[in-house]
């Protein structure tokens, strides 16, 4: 007996299956494949949502960081909004919608006196100090890969918020 005959006999005994076993394997594959595909789609969606959530949060942080530089940038609401939107410029590709941002300022007095930023100079009396904070809120709507039974897309809103004290 030659080596070739030995290998052919061994491989046919080890890997050979009858037709009913092959049919059973195809049926098992057809039952398991949709479940595995659904798990794969879910993992992709979860990863995409995590990326968008981080991006929205980082955009709010970028806007607040711009506003907290000094008193001039703290009152520049448009500049804070633009900084947040520019930080998340690629979000339209991931979500189908751009990020929206809003910015606001708030002032507090260190002695607990209730003040607004417009009357801070007259209401917050020495030795107390005025503390100015900026707040940037961001929002993005994500269109999921799944749809409702009537064909409408599923949407999910993600929010980001950052509050920082203004350097004085």
C-alpha positions as CSV (number, residue, x, y, z in Angstrom):
1,X,0.0,0.0,0.0
2,X,1.3,3.4,-0.9
3,X,1.2,6.6,1.2
4,X,-1.3,8.0,-1.2
5,X,-3.7,5.1,-0.6
6,X,-3.2,5.4,3.1
7,X,-4.0,9.1,3.2
8,X,-7.0,8.7,0.9
9,X,-8.4,5.9,3.1
10,X,-7.8,7.8,6.3
11,X,-9.4,11.0,5.0
12,X,-12.4,9.3,3.7
13,X,-13.0,7.5,7.0
14,X,-12.4,10.5,9.1
15,X,-14.2,13.3,7.2
16,X,-16.7,11.3,5.1
17,X,-20.3,11.8,6.0
18,X,-23.5,10.4,4.5
19,X,-26.0,12.7,2.8
20,X,-28.4,12.8,5.8
21,X,-25.7,14.2,8.1
22,X,-24.9,16.9,5.6
23,X,-28.6,17.8,5.4
24,X,-28.8,18.0,9.1
25,X,-25.8,20.3,9.2
26,X,-27.5,22.7,6.7
27,X,-30.7,22.7,8.7
28,X,-28.8,23.6,11.9
29,X,-26.9,26.3,10.1
30,X,-30.1,27.8,8.8
31,X,-31.5,27.9,12.3
32,X,-28.5,29.4,14.0
33,X,-27.4,31.9,11.3
34,X,-30.3,34.4,11.8
35,X,-29.6,34.4,15.6
36,X,-25.9,35.0,15.0
37,X,-26.7,37.7,12.5
38,X,-29.1,39.5,15.0
39,X,-26.4,39.4,17.7
40,X,-23.8,40.9,15.2
41,X,-26.2,43.7,14.3
42,X,-26.8,44.4,18.0
43,X,-23.1,44.6,18.7
44,X,-22.6,47.0,15.8
45,X,-25.5,49.2,17.0
46,X,-24.2,49.2,20.6
47,X,-20.7,50.2,19.4
48,X,-22.2,53.0,17.3
49,X,-24.3,54.3,20.2
50,X,-21.3,54.3,22.5
51,X,-19.3,56.2,20.0
52,X,-22.0,58.8,19.5
53,X,-22.5,59.2,23.2
54,X,-18.8,59.9,23.7
55,X,-18.7,62.3,20.8
56,X,-21.8,64.3,22.1
57,X,-20.3,64.5,25.6
58,X,-16.9,65.6,24.2
59,X,-18.6,68.3,22.1
60,X,-20.2,69.8,25.2
61,X,-16.9,69.7,26.9
62,X,-15.2,71.5,24.0
63,X,-17.8,74.3,24.0
64,X,-17.5,74.8,27.8
65,X,-13.7,74.7,27.6
66,X,-13.8,77.5,25.0
67,X,-16.1,79.6,27.2
68,X,-14.2,79.1,30.4
69,X,-11.0,80.7,29.0
70,X,-11.7,84.2,30.2
71,X,-14.6,86.7,30.8
72,X,-14.7,87.7,27.1
73,X,-15.2,84.1,25.9
74,X,-17.6,83.4,28.7
75,X,-20.2,85.8,27.2
76,X,-19.7,84.6,23.7
77,X,-22.5,82.1,23.5
78,X,-22.2,81.7,19.7
79,X,-18.5,80.9,20.0
80,X,-19.2,78.2,22.6
81,X,-21.9,76.7,20.4
82,X,-19.6,76.8,17.3
83,X,-16.8,75.2,19.3
84,X,-19.2,72.3,20.3
85,X,-20.6,71.9,16.8
86,X,-17.1,72.0,15.2
87,X,-15.8,69.3,17.7
88,X,-18.6,67.0,16.5
89,X,-18.4,67.9,12.8
90,X,-18.4,64.2,11.7
91,X,-21.5,63.3,13.6
92,X,-23.8,63.8,10.6
93,X,-22.1,60.8,9.0
94,X,-22.6,58.6,12.1
95,X,-26.1,59.7,13.1
96,X,-27.7,61.1,10.0
97,X,-28.2,64.4,11.9
98,X,-25.9,67.1,13.1
99,X,-25.2,67.9,16.7
100,X,-27.1,70.9,18.2
101,X,-25.7,73.0,21.0
102,X,-26.9,75.6,23.5
103,X,-24.8,77.7,25.8
104,X,-25.5,79.7,28.9
105,X,-23.7,81.6,31.7
106,X,-24.5,81.7,35.4
107,X,-23.0,83.7,38.3
108,X,-22.8,82.9,42.0
109,X,-21.5,84.9,44.9
110,X,-19.1,83.1,47.3
111,X,-21.1,84.3,50.4
112,X,-24.3,82.7,49.1
113,X,-26.0,85.9,47.9
114,X,-28.4,85.2,45.0
115,X,-27.2,87.1,42.0
116,X,-27.5,87.2,38.2
117,X,-24.6,87.9,35.9
118,X,-26.1,91.3,35.1
119,X,-26.3,92.5,38.7
120,X,-23.2,90.7,40.1
121,X,-21.1,93.8,40.5
122,X,-23.7,95.5,42.8
123,X,-25.0,92.5,44.7
124,X,-21.8,90.6,45.5
125,X,-20.1,92.7,48.1
126,X,-16.4,92.4,49.1
127,X,-14.9,90.1,50.6
128,X,-17.2,87.8,48.6
129,X,-16.2,87.0,45.0
130,X,-18.2,86.5,41.9
131,X,-17.9,83.1,40.4
132,X,-19.0,82.8,36.8
133,X,-19.8,79.4,35.2
134,X,-20.5,78.4,31.6
135,X,-22.8,75.5,30.7
136,X,-23.0,73.9,27.2
137,X,-25.7,71.3,26.4
138,X,-25.4,69.2,23.3
139,X,-27.9,66.8,21.6
140,X,-27.7,64.4,18.7
141,X,-30.4,62.1,17.3
142,X,-29.3,58.7,16.2
143,X,-31.2,56.8,13.5
144,X,-30.9,53.1,14.4
145,X,-30.5,50.4,11.8
146,X,-33.7,48.8,13.1
147,X,-37.1,50.1,12.0
148,X,-40.6,49.9,13.5
149,X,-43.0,47.3,12.0
150,X,-44.7,50.0,9.9
151,X,-41.4,51.1,8.3
152,X,-40.7,54.3,10.4
153,X,-37.1,54.6,11.5
154,X,-36.2,54.2,15.2
155,X,-34.6,57.3,16.7
156,X,-32.7,57.7,19.9
157,X,-31.6,61.0,21.4
158,X,-28.3,61.4,23.2
159,X,-27.4,64.4,25.4
160,X,-24.2,65.9,26.6
161,X,-23.6,68.6,29.3
162,X,-20.6,70.3,30.6
163,X,-20.3,73.0,33.2
164,X,-17.0,74.8,33.9
165,X,-15.9,77.7,36.0
166,X,-14.6,80.8,34.1
167,X,-10.9,81.6,34.7
168,X,-10.7,85.1,36.3
